[in-house]
């Protein structure tokens, strides 16, 4: 093995690891913020069931009983 060409700060070394870590953390932050915003938006618009007695176990018309 030729040790003369080793480069610890190359793109495949520490620098590459740091770039990948920062990229993954930034993606995690973006998805977290996006998820929190989606939860806040849905929490401000609750739905209301107009006639709970008319709901059947398996029926596609059940969606018509929900006001958004």
Biopython code that builds the backbone (N, CA, C, O; Angstrom):
import numpy as np
from Bio.PDB.StructureBuilder import StructureBuilder

atoms = [
    (1, "UNK", "N", (0.842, -1.178, 0.000)),
    (1, "UNK", "CA", (0.000, 0.000, 0.000)),
    (1, "UNK", "C", (0.882, 1.234, 0.000)),
    (1, "UNK", "O", (1.842, 1.318, 0.766)),
    (2, "UNK", "N", (0.563, 2.178, -0.845)),
    (2, "UNK", "CA", (1.355, 3.390, -0.976)),
    (2, "UNK", "C", (0.790, 4.451, -0.036)),
    (2, "UNK", "O", (-0.320, 4.940, -0.250)),
    (3, "UNK", "N", (1.539, 4.809, 0.997)),
    (3, "UNK", "CA", (1.087, 5.780, 1.985)),
    (3, "UNK", "C", (1.397, 7.220, 1.596)),
    (3, "UNK", "O", (1.031, 8.141, 2.326)),
    (4, "UNK", "N", (2.045, 7.432, 0.492)),
    (4, "UNK", "CA", (2.416, 8.788, 0.107)),
    (4, "UNK", "C", (1.216, 9.570, -0.433)),
    (4, "UNK", "O", (1.214, 10.800, -0.390)),
    (5, "UNK", "N", (0.222, 8.888, -0.928)),
    (5, "UNK", "CA", (-0.924, 9.565, -1.542)),
    (5, "UNK", "C", (-2.132, 9.652, -0.614)),
    (5, "UNK", "O", (-3.240, 9.919, -1.078)),
    (6, "UNK", "N", (-1.946, 9.435, 0.666)),
    (6, "UNK", "CA", (-3.068, 9.502, 1.604)),
    (6, "UNK", "C", (-3.410, 10.958, 1.886)),
    (6, "UNK", "O", (-2.524, 11.783, 2.109)),
    (7, "UNK", "N", (-4.687, 11.261, 1.873)),
    (7, "UNK", "CA", (-5.135, 12.626, 2.101)),
    (7, "UNK", "C", (-6.324, 12.575, 3.052)),
    (7, "UNK", "O", (-7.452, 12.305, 2.638)),
    (8, "UNK", "N", (-6.061, 12.837, 4.329)),
    (8, "UNK", "CA", (-7.112, 12.716, 5.339)),
    (8, "UNK", "C", (-8.149, 13.823, 5.213)),
    (8, "UNK", "O", (-9.293, 13.629, 5.625)),
    (9, "UNK", "N", (-7.790, 14.975, 4.658)),
    (9, "UNK", "CA", (-8.721, 16.086, 4.511)),
    (9, "UNK", "C", (-9.325, 16.150, 3.115)),
    (9, "UNK", "O", (-9.882, 17.180, 2.735)),
    (10, "UNK", "N", (-9.227, 15.095, 2.361)),
    (10, "UNK", "CA", (-9.841, 15.042, 1.042)),
    (10, "UNK", "C", (-11.346, 14.856, 1.160)),
    (10, "UNK", "O", (-11.891, 14.754, 2.259)),
    (11, "UNK", "N", (-11.997, 14.814, 0.024)),
    (11, "UNK", "CA", (-13.452, 14.703, 0.005)),
    (11, "UNK", "C", (-13.920, 13.357, 0.558)),
    (11, "UNK", "O", (-15.066, 13.231, 0.989)),
    (12, "UNK", "N", (-13.054, 12.363, 0.549)),
    (12, "UNK", "CA", (-13.421, 11.051, 1.070)),
    (12, "UNK", "C", (-12.997, 10.889, 2.524)),
    (12, "UNK", "O", (-13.209, 9.826, 3.107)),
    (13, "UNK", "N", (-12.418, 11.893, 3.108)),
    (13, "UNK", "CA", (-11.947, 11.804, 4.487)),
    (13, "UNK", "C", (-12.849, 12.562, 5.440)),
    (13, "UNK", "O", (-14.074, 12.455, 5.382)),
    (14, "UNK", "N", (-12.225, 13.327, 6.316)),
    (14, "UNK", "CA", (-12.955, 14.081, 7.335)),
    (14, "UNK", "C", (-13.872, 15.121, 6.700)),
    (14, "UNK", "O", (-15.001, 15.308, 7.153)),
    (15, "UNK", "N", (-13.409, 15.786, 5.677)),
    (15, "UNK", "CA", (-14.223, 16.817, 5.021)),
    (15, "UNK", "C", (-15.492, 16.218, 4.424)),
    (15, "UNK", "O", (-16.575, 16.786, 4.570)),
    (16, "UNK", "N", (-15.367, 15.100, 3.767)),
    (16, "UNK", "CA", (-16.532, 14.438, 3.197)),
    (16, "UNK", "C", (-17.512, 13.986, 4.259)),
    (16, "UNK", "O", (-18.726, 14.084, 4.083)),
    (17, "UNK", "N", (-16.972, 13.487, 5.373)),
    (17, "UNK", "CA", (-17.833, 13.064, 6.472)),
    (17, "UNK", "C", (-18.578, 14.260, 7.056)),
    (17, "UNK", "O", (-19.766, 14.156, 7.360)),
    (18, "UNK", "N", (-17.902, 15.387, 7.216)),
    (18, "UNK", "CA", (-18.545, 16.581, 7.760)),
    (18, "UNK", "C", (-19.597, 17.135, 6.798)),
    (18, "UNK", "O", (-20.665, 17.571, 7.227)),
    (19, "UNK", "N", (-19.298, 17.118, 5.510)),
    (19, "UNK", "CA", (-20.273, 17.583, 4.516)),
    (19, "UNK", "C", (-21.515, 16.697, 4.548)),
    (19, "UNK", "O", (-22.637, 17.203, 4.519)),
    (20, "UNK", "N", (-21.323, 15.382, 4.609)),
    (20, "UNK", "CA", (-22.462, 14.462, 4.656)),
    (20, "UNK", "C", (-23.269, 14.653, 5.935)),
    (20, "UNK", "O", (-24.499, 14.614, 5.904)),
    (21, "UNK", "N", (-22.585, 14.859, 7.059)),
    (21, "UNK", "CA", (-23.282, 15.054, 8.332)),
    (21, "UNK", "C", (-24.096, 16.335, 8.322)),
    (21, "UNK", "O", (-25.250, 16.339, 8.750)),
    (22, "UNK", "N", (-23.509, 17.425, 7.838)),
    (22, "UNK", "CA", (-24.230, 18.700, 7.768)),
    (22, "UNK", "C", (-25.409, 18.592, 6.810)),
    (22, "UNK", "O", (-26.482, 19.125, 7.091)),
    (23, "UNK", "N", (-25.227, 17.922, 5.703)),
    (23, "UNK", "CA", (-26.313, 17.742, 4.742)),
    (23, "UNK", "C", (-27.464, 16.942, 5.349)),
    (23, "UNK", "O", (-28.627, 17.318, 5.202)),
    (24, "UNK", "N", (-27.146, 15.846, 6.027)),
    (24, "UNK", "CA", (-28.199, 15.035, 6.636)),
    (24, "UNK", "C", (-28.903, 15.778, 7.763)),
    (24, "UNK", "O", (-30.120, 15.661, 7.906)),
    (25, "UNK", "N", (-28.170, 16.534, 8.561)),
    (25, "UNK", "CA", (-28.798, 17.310, 9.633)),
    (25, "UNK", "C", (-29.685, 18.416, 9.076)),
    (25, "UNK", "O", (-30.744, 18.702, 9.635)),
    (26, "UNK", "N", (-29.261, 19.040, 7.978)),
    (26, "UNK", "CA", (-30.094, 20.087, 7.384)),
    (26, "UNK", "C", (-31.373, 19.494, 6.791)),
    (26, "UNK", "O", (-32.432, 20.116, 6.871)),
    (27, "UNK", "N", (-31.290, 18.311, 6.202)),
    (27, "UNK", "CA", (-32.487, 17.639, 5.699)),
    (27, "UNK", "C", (-33.416, 17.296, 6.852)),
    (27, "UNK", "O", (-34.631, 17.452, 6.739)),
    (28, "UNK", "N", (-32.852, 16.829, 7.962)),
    (28, "UNK", "CA", (-33.655, 16.512, 9.144)),
    (28, "UNK", "C", (-34.360, 17.751, 9.683)),
    (28, "UNK", "O", (-35.533, 17.686, 10.049)),
    (29, "UNK", "N", (-33.658, 18.872, 9.736)),
    (29, "UNK", "CA", (-34.257, 20.121, 10.216)),
    (29, "UNK", "C", (-35.379, 20.565, 9.284)),
    (29, "UNK", "O", (-36.438, 20.988, 9.746)),
    (30, "UNK", "N", (-35.156, 20.474, 7.985)),
    (30, "UNK", "CA", (-36.192, 20.882, 7.021)),
    (30, "UNK", "C", (-37.446, 20.027, 7.163)),
    (30, "UNK", "O", (-38.557, 20.558, 7.182)),
    (31, "UNK", "N", (-37.281, 18.704, 7.264)),
    (31, "UNK", "CA", (-38.443, 17.832, 7.412)),
    (31, "UNK", "C", (-39.152, 18.057, 8.742)),
    (31, "UNK", "O", (-40.377, 17.959, 8.810)),
    (32, "UNK", "N", (-38.403, 18.358, 9.800)),
    (32, "UNK", "CA", (-39.019, 18.622, 11.099)),
    (32, "UNK", "C", (-39.848, 19.896, 11.052)),
    (32, "UNK", "O", (-40.979, 19.920, 11.538)),
    (33, "UNK", "N", (-39.298, 20.948, 10.473)),
    (33, "UNK", "CA", (-40.038, 22.211, 10.355)),
    (33, "UNK", "C", (-41.267, 22.028, 9.476)),
    (33, "UNK", "O", (-42.338, 22.548, 9.788)),
    (34, "UNK", "N", (-41.120, 21.299, 8.389)),
    (34, "UNK", "CA", (-42.238, 21.035, 7.483)),
    (34, "UNK", "C", (-43.340, 20.254, 8.200)),
    (34, "UNK", "O", (-44.522, 20.549, 8.022)),
    (35, "UNK", "N", (-42.964, 19.260, 9.008)),
    (35, "UNK", "CA", (-43.940, 18.476, 9.750)),
    (35, "UNK", "C", (-44.654, 19.283, 10.816)),
    (35, "UNK", "O", (-45.863, 19.142, 10.998)),
    (36, "UNK", "N", (-43.910, 20.135, 11.528)),
    (36, "UNK", "CA", (-44.525, 20.980, 12.554)),
    (36, "UNK", "C", (-45.499, 21.964, 11.917)),
    (36, "UNK", "O", (-46.584, 22.195, 12.451)),
    (37, "UNK", "N", (-45.123, 22.543, 10.788)),
    (37, "UNK", "CA", (-46.030, 23.463, 10.087)),
    (37, "UNK", "C", (-47.304, 22.745, 9.626)),
    (37, "UNK", "O", (-48.398, 23.302, 9.712)),
    (38, "UNK", "N", (-47.158, 21.522, 9.142)),
    (38, "UNK", "CA", (-48.331, 20.763, 8.701)),
    (38, "UNK", "C", (-49.252, 20.450, 9.879)),
    (38, "UNK", "O", (-50.474, 20.520, 9.748)),
    (39, "UNK", "N", (-48.670, 20.106, 11.025)),
    (39, "UNK", "CA", (-49.487, 19.824, 12.205)),
    (39, "UNK", "C", (-50.207, 21.073, 12.693)),
    (39, "UNK", "O", (-51.369, 21.003, 13.092)),
    (40, "UNK", "N", (-49.532, 22.207, 12.664)),
    (40, "UNK", "CA", (-50.178, 23.453, 13.086)),
    (40, "UNK", "C", (-51.324, 23.827, 12.155)),
    (40, "UNK", "O", (-52.368, 24.296, 12.609)),
    (41, "UNK", "N", (-51.135, 23.622, 10.867)),
    (41, "UNK", "CA", (-52.177, 23.956, 9.893)),
    (41, "UNK", "C", (-53.411, 23.081, 10.089)),
    (41, "UNK", "O", (-54.536, 23.575, 10.024)),
    (42, "UNK", "N", (-53.210, 21.799, 10.327)),
    (42, "UNK", "CA", (-54.333, 20.886, 10.518)),
    (42, "UNK", "C", (-55.009, 21.142, 11.861)),
    (42, "UNK", "O", (-56.225, 20.990, 11.972)),
    (43, "UNK", "N", (-54.250, 21.526, 12.877)),
    (43, "UNK", "CA", (-54.829, 21.775, 14.199)),
    (43, "UNK", "C", (-55.735, 23.002, 14.191)),
    (43, "UNK", "O", (-56.662, 23.086, 14.997)),
    (44, "UNK", "N", (-55.486, 23.942, 13.306)),
    (44, "UNK", "CA", (-56.308, 25.151, 13.231)),
    (44, "UNK", "C", (-57.577, 24.961, 12.412)),
    (44, "UNK", "O", (-58.451, 25.828, 12.421)),
    (45, "UNK", "N", (-57.693, 23.846, 11.708)),
    (45, "UNK", "CA", (-58.875, 23.574, 10.893)),
    (45, "UNK", "C", (-59.475, 22.215, 11.271)),
    (45, "UNK", "O", (-59.342, 21.253, 10.515)),
    (46, "UNK", "N", (-60.131, 22.129, 12.428)),
    (46, "UNK", "CA", (-60.719, 20.833, 12.796)),
    (46, "UNK", "C", (-61.927, 20.511, 11.915)),
    (46, "UNK", "O", (-62.567, 21.409, 11.367)),
    (47, "UNK", "N", (-62.224, 19.242, 11.789)),
    (47, "UNK", "CA", (-63.385, 18.849, 11.001)),
    (47, "UNK", "C", (-64.558, 18.561, 11.934)),
    (47, "UNK", "O", (-64.375, 18.336, 13.130)),
    (48, "UNK", "N", (-65.756, 18.572, 11.371)),
    (48, "UNK", "CA", (-66.970, 18.355, 12.146)),
    (48, "UNK", "C", (-67.819, 17.305, 11.440)),
    (48, "UNK", "O", (-68.053, 17.391, 10.234)),
    (49, "UNK", "N", (-68.272, 16.329, 12.187)),
    (49, "UNK", "CA", (-69.140, 15.293, 11.631)),
    (49, "UNK", "C", (-70.580, 15.792, 11.715)),
    (49, "UNK", "O", (-71.064, 16.119, 12.798)),
    (50, "UNK", "N", (-71.262, 15.852, 10.571)),
    (50, "UNK", "CA", (-72.605, 16.434, 10.540)),
    (50, "UNK", "C", (-73.664, 15.502, 11.119)),
    (50, "UNK", "O", (-74.551, 15.951, 11.846)),
    (51, "UNK", "N", (-73.583, 14.221, 10.810)),
    (51, "UNK", "CA", (-74.588, 13.276, 11.297)),
    (51, "UNK", "C", (-73.885, 11.981, 11.712)),
    (51, "UNK", "O", (-73.723, 11.086, 10.883)),
    (52, "UNK", "N", (-73.467, 11.861, 12.969)),
    (52, "UNK", "CA", (-72.720, 10.668, 13.375)),
    (52, "UNK", "C", (-73.548, 9.382, 13.332)),
    (52, "UNK", "O", (-72.983, 8.292, 13.253)),
    (53, "UNK", "N", (-74.855, 9.492, 13.381)),
    (53, "UNK", "CA", (-75.705, 8.297, 13.360)),
    (53, "UNK", "C", (-75.769, 7.672, 11.962)),
    (53, "UNK", "O", (-76.100, 6.495, 11.826)),
    (54, "UNK", "N", (-75.458, 8.446, 10.938)),
    (54, "UNK", "CA", (-75.553, 7.942, 9.562)),
    (54, "UNK", "C", (-74.271, 7.264, 9.086)),
    (54, "UNK", "O", (-74.226, 6.760, 7.964)),
    (55, "UNK", "N", (-73.241, 7.243, 9.905)),
    (55, "UNK", "CA", (-71.967, 6.654, 9.490)),
    (55, "UNK", "C", (-72.084, 5.134, 9.513)),
    (55, "UNK", "O", (-72.505, 4.543, 10.508)),
    (56, "UNK", "N", (-71.707, 4.517, 8.405)),
    (56, "UNK", "CA", (-71.693, 3.061, 8.301)),
    (56, "UNK", "C", (-70.254, 2.577, 8.338)),
    (56, "UNK", "O", (-69.325, 3.343, 8.082)),
    (57, "UNK", "N", (-70.071, 1.296, 8.660)),
    (57, "UNK", "CA", (-68.715, 0.781, 8.815)),
    (57, "UNK", "C", (-67.941, 0.838, 7.493)),
    (57, "UNK", "O", (-66.810, 1.324, 7.465)),
    (58, "UNK", "N", (-68.523, 0.357, 6.423)),
    (58, "UNK", "CA", (-67.858, 0.371, 5.118)),
    (58, "UNK", "C", (-68.800, 1.052, 4.132)),
    (58, "UNK", "O", (-69.761, 0.450, 3.654)),
    (59, "UNK", "N", (-68.509, 2.313, 3.838)),
    (59, "UNK", "CA", (-69.343, 3.054, 2.899)),
    (59, "UNK", "C", (-68.538, 4.246, 2.388)),
    (59, "UNK", "O", (-67.986, 5.014, 3.176)),
    (60, "UNK", "N", (-68.474, 4.393, 1.089)),
    (60, "UNK", "CA", (-67.730, 5.513, 0.509)),
    (60, "UNK", "C", (-68.432, 6.846, 0.718)),
    (60, "UNK", "O", (-67.805, 7.898, 0.591)),
    (61, "UNK", "N", (-69.702, 6.821, 1.030)),
    (61, "UNK", "CA", (-70.459, 8.054, 1.242)),
    (61, "UNK", "C", (-70.194, 8.667, 2.617)),
    (61, "UNK", "O", (-70.694, 9.753, 2.910)),
    (62, "UNK", "N", (-69.419, 7.991, 3.463)),
    (62, "UNK", "CA", (-69.101, 8.544, 4.783)),
    (62, "UNK", "C", (-68.311, 9.846, 4.674)),
    (62, "UNK", "O", (-68.387, 10.688, 5.570)),
    (63, "UNK", "N", (-67.571, 10.020, 3.614)),
    (63, "UNK", "CA", (-66.785, 11.243, 3.437)),
    (63, "UNK", "C", (-67.678, 12.461, 3.255)),
    (63, "UNK", "O", (-67.257, 13.585, 3.533)),
    (64, "UNK", "N", (-68.899, 12.253, 2.796)),
    (64, "UNK", "CA", (-69.824, 13.378, 2.621)),
    (64, "UNK", "C", (-70.360, 13.904, 3.949)),
    (64, "UNK", "O", (-70.934, 14.992, 3.996)),
    (65, "UNK", "N", (-70.180, 13.150, 5.018)),
    (65, "UNK", "CA", (-70.700, 13.542, 6.328)),
    (65, "UNK", "C", (-69.717, 14.396, 7.125)),
    (65, "UNK", "O", (-70.011, 14.795, 8.252)),
    (66, "UNK", "N", (-68.564, 14.673, 6.549)),
    (66, "UNK", "CA", (-67.527, 15.428, 7.257)),
    (66, "UNK", "C", (-67.408, 16.818, 6.652)),
    (66, "UNK", "O", (-67.224, 16.954, 5.442)),
    (67, "UNK", "N", (-67.512, 17.852, 7.480)),
    (67, "UNK", "CA", (-67.294, 19.243, 7.057)),
    (67, "UNK", "C", (-65.868, 19.624, 7.384)),
    (67, "UNK", "O", (-65.365, 19.318, 8.465)),
    (68, "UNK", "N", (-65.221, 20.289, 6.452)),
    (68, "UNK", "CA", (-63.851, 20.739, 6.710)),
    (68, "UNK", "C", (-63.773, 22.217, 6.626)),
    (68, "UNK", "O", (-62.700, 22.790, 6.813)),
]
sb = StructureBuilder()
sb.init_structure("model")
sb.init_model(0)
sb.init_chain("A")
sb.init_seg("    ")
for serial, (resi, resn, name, xyz) in enumerate(atoms, 1):
    if name == "N":
        sb.init_residue(resn, " ", resi, " ")
    sb.init_atom(name, np.array(xyz, "f"), 0.0, 1.0, " ", f" {name:<3s}", serial, name[0])
structure = sb.get_structure()
